[in-house]
Amino acid sequence: MDRAQDILTGVLPRLLSRAPLTPEKVQFAWRTAVGPQVARATRVVLRDRRLLVSADDVRWTHEVERAAHLIVPKLRALLGDENVAGLAIQAP
């Protein structure tokens, strides 16, 4: 039997690819990629194919920097390779 996570991993990117690229879609993709704790402590805006990330404090900034190599591929899968070139992490 397929796990729910495996099903979502395959289906979710296909569903999202049909939706327009809106701030709400970017927020949803961010929360999905990083999880609820990091999402609560950060804010993101997609500008010029870069996801600008600002955090509540430097600890969250470091956490996002440390995990960027894992986060970016997830965002590309959810928002499209052509829409996400990388992250730009802003210091608090």
Number of C-alpha atoms within 10 A of each C-alpha: 3 6 7 8 10 9 10 12 13 11 11 14 18 15 11 17 14 9 10 10 14 10 12 10 16 18 16 15 21 26 18 15 20 20 11 12 10 18 18 12 14 19 15 20 16 19 11 11 14 16 22 16 20 20 22 14 12 13 12 19 20 14 12 21 16 11 11 17 12 13 18 20 17 20 25 18 19 25 24 17 15 8 17 20 16 20 20 17 18 11 13 12
